[in-house]
């Protein structure tokens, strides 16, 4: 649901998301509220009651566009389409929430991308099932956050990635940040690849990667560690990392 459908269509057609779309793993419908405006100027916004800067998106064109989008999804077999409003006021998007969206049976979502100062709250109250924020910041519209949601969901769909293991080793999958990664050459500008990654010893490599993930999370996102119960192995590896004085 966007005033800029071309922007979404072009971005969704490339990379992993685009390949998944071509493979029929998900479908994209684009609905412009202007197509449902009733005046000659195709007006979709007006001044806010109470004064203040900016404009507010009108409820009626959005409600009619949402109804049309839901009807199209039901024709595709989606029994209960859900409307997700992309807004800084929403709950933060997490990997767990993305996974739930990606694995829901007969899932169909209407992603509502607002513009201007926002959307008439009565439309939100009538039509929106949940509100999602992609971070504690503001962008000019909901299209980029919606594309982030689309990409996050699409890459988890079976068959979307050429290597399914990639998704299982992403950051946040286990509640930790990802470990560092290296490729050729072995030495770049005087910096060498860690010896353990060249050893061929898979058990040691696994422990090193786990330790690096724990250490990175401890340094950069301690809130994630606080919400996680560490195993005995993880606690030992983290203690060794902290003792080493890295960071």
C-alpha positions in Angstrom: 0.0 0.0 0.0 2.1 2.9 -1.3 2.0 6.2 -3.1 5.2 5.0 -4.9 4.6 1.5 -6.3 7.4 1.7 -8.9 9.9 2.3 -6.0 8.8 -0.9 -4.3 8.5 -3.0 -7.5 12.0 -2.1 -8.7 13.6 -2.8 -5.3 11.7 -6.1 -4.8 12.8 -7.4 -8.2 16.5 -7.8 -7.4 18.7 -10.0 -5.4 17.4 -12.8 -3.1 14.0 -11.2 -2.9 13.7 -11.0 -6.7 14.8 -14.6 -7.2 12.3 -15.8 -4.7 9.6 -13.8 -6.5 10.6 -15.3 -9.9 10.5 -18.8 -8.3 6.9 -18.2 -7.2 7.8 -18.4 -3.5 5.9 -15.2 -2.8 3.7 -12.7 -4.7 3.7 -9.0 -4.8 0.6 -6.8 -5.2 1.0 -3.0 -5.4 -1.9 -0.7 -4.4 -1.8 3.0 -4.7 -4.3 5.0 -2.5 -4.5 7.6 -5.3 -6.4 5.2 -7.4 -9.2 5.2 -4.9 -9.4 9.0 -4.4 -12.7 10.5 -5.5 -11.8 14.0 -6.5 -10.2 15.2 -9.8 -6.9 15.9 -8.1 -6.6 12.4 -6.6 -6.2 13.9 -3.1 -4.9 11.5 -0.5 -4.0 13.9 2.3 -5.2 17.0 4.1 -4.2 19.4 6.9 -4.2 18.0 10.5 -6.9 19.0 12.9 -5.4 21.1 15.7 -2.9 22.7 13.4 0.8 21.9 13.0 3.1 21.2 10.1 2.7 18.7 7.3 -0.2 16.8 6.1 -2.1 13.6 7.2 -3.1 10.8 4.9 -6.9 10.5 4.4 -8.7 7.5 5.8 -11.2 6.8 3.0 -8.8 6.1 0.1 -6.6 4.0 2.3 -9.5 1.9 3.6 -10.8 1.3 0.1 -7.3 0.3 -1.2 -6.9 -2.0 1.8 -10.3 -3.6 1.0 -9.2 -4.2 -2.6 -5.9 -5.7 -1.5 -7.6 -8.0 0.9 -10.0 -9.1 -1.7 -7.2 -9.9 -4.1 -5.4 -11.9 -1.4 -8.5 -13.9 -0.7 -8.8 -14.8 -4.3 -5.2 -16.2 -4.0 -6.3 -18.4 -1.1 -5.4 -16.3 1.9 -8.1 -16.7 4.4 -7.2 -13.9 6.8 -5.0 -11.1 5.3 -3.3 -9.1 8.0 -2.6 -5.3 7.7 0.9 -4.3 9.0 1.5 -0.5 9.4 5.2 0.5 9.1 5.6 3.2 11.7 8.3 4.4 14.3 5.5 4.0 16.9 5.3 0.2 16.2 7.0 -2.7 18.1 10.6 -3.3 17.0 11.0 -5.9 14.3 13.0 -8.9 15.5 14.2 -12.1 13.9 11.6 -14.1 16.0 8.8 -11.9 14.6 10.1 -12.2 11.0 10.3 -16.0 11.4 6.7 -16.1 12.7 5.5 -14.0 9.7 7.5 -16.2 7.2 6.2 -19.5 8.6 2.5 -18.6 9.2 0.1 -20.9 7.3 -1.6 -19.3 4.3 0.1 -16.0 5.2 -0.9 -12.8 3.4 0.1 -9.3 4.5 -0.9 -5.8 3.5 2.1 -3.6 4.3 0.8 -0.1 4.8 3.5 2.5 3.9 2.5 5.9 5.2 3.8 9.3 4.1 3.7 12.9 5.3 3.0 13.4 9.0 1.3 10.1 9.2 -2.1 8.4 8.7 -5.5 9.3 10.1 -5.6 7.4 13.4 -9.2 6.3 12.7 -8.0 4.3 9.7 -5.3 2.7 12.0 -7.9 1.8 14.6 -10.3 0.3 12.0 -7.9 -1.6 9.7 -4.5 -2.2 11.2 -3.7 -5.5 12.8 -0.2 -4.7 14.0 2.4 -1.9 13.8 6.1 -2.5 13.2 9.1 -0.3 13.5 12.5 -1.2 11.9 14.4 1.0 14.2 14.4 4.1 16.5 14.6 6.6 13.7 12.3 8.3 11.1 12.4 8.0 7.3 10.4 9.9 4.7 7.9 7.1 4.2 7.1 3.5 5.0 8.3 2.1 1.7 11.9 1.3 2.7 10.8 -0.3 6.0 8.2 -2.3 4.1 11.0 -3.5 1.7 13.1 -4.5 4.7 10.2 -6.6 6.0 9.6 -8.2 2.6 13.3 -9.0 2.2 13.6 -10.4 5.7 10.6 -12.7 5.2 11.4 -13.7 1.6 14.9 -14.9 2.4 13.5 -17.3 5.0 11.1 -19.0 2.6 12.2 -22.5 1.6 14.1 -22.4 -1.7 14.8 -18.6 -1.5 18.5 -19.1 -0.8 20.9 -21.2 -2.8 22.4 -22.4 0.5 19.7 -22.9 3.2 22.5 -23.0 5.8 23.0 -19.3 5.2 19.7 -18.3 6.8 20.4 -20.6 9.8 23.7 -18.9 10.5 22.5 -15.3 10.2 22.8 -12.8 13.1 20.0 -13.0 15.6 19.0 -16.5 14.6 20.5 -17.8 17.9 20.1 -14.5 19.7 23.7 -13.5 19.0 25.4 -11.3 16.4 27.2 -13.1 13.6 30.9 -13.9 13.8 33.5 -12.2 11.6 34.0 -13.6 8.1 37.0 -13.7 5.8 37.9 -14.7 2.2 40.9 -14.6 -0.1 43.6 -13.4 0.0 45.0 -14.8 3.3 46.8 -11.5 4.0 45.3 -8.2 3.0 47.1 -4.9 3.7 49.1 -6.7 6.4 46.1 -8.2 8.1 46.0 -12.0 8.1 43.0 -14.4 8.3 42.9 -16.0 11.8 44.9 -19.3 11.8 42.0 -21.3 13.1 40.0 -20.7 10.0 42.9 -22.2 7.9 43.4 -25.2 10.2 40.6 -27.4 8.7 39.7 -28.4 12.3 35.9 -28.1 12.2 35.4 -28.4 16.0 37.9 -25.6 16.7 36.4 -23.5 13.9 32.9 -23.9 15.4 34.1 -22.9 18.9 36.0 -19.9 17.5 33.0 -18.7 15.6 30.7 -19.2 18.6 33.2 -17.3 20.8 33.4 -14.4 18.3 29.6 -14.2 18.2 29.4 -14.1 21.9 32.2 -11.5 22.2 30.7 -9.3 19.5 27.3 -9.4 21.1 28.8 -8.6 24.5 30.6 -5.6 23.1 28.0 -4.3 20.8 24.6 -5.6 22.0 24.8 -6.5 25.6 21.0 -6.3 25.8 20.8 -9.5 23.7 23.0 -11.4 26.1 21.0 -10.1 29.1 17.9 -11.7 27.6 19.7 -15.1 26.8 20.6 -18.0 29.1 24.2 -19.1 28.2 25.1 -22.8 28.1 28.2 -23.9 30.1 30.3 -23.9 26.9 29.1 -20.4 25.9 29.8 -19.0 29.4 33.3 -20.4 29.3 34.0 -19.1 25.8 32.7 -15.6 26.7 34.8 -15.5 29.8 37.9 -16.4 27.8 37.0 -13.7 25.3 36.6 -11.1 28.1 39.8 -12.1 29.8 41.7 -11.8 26.5 41.1 -8.0 26.6 39.8 -8.0 23.0 37.8 -4.8 22.3 
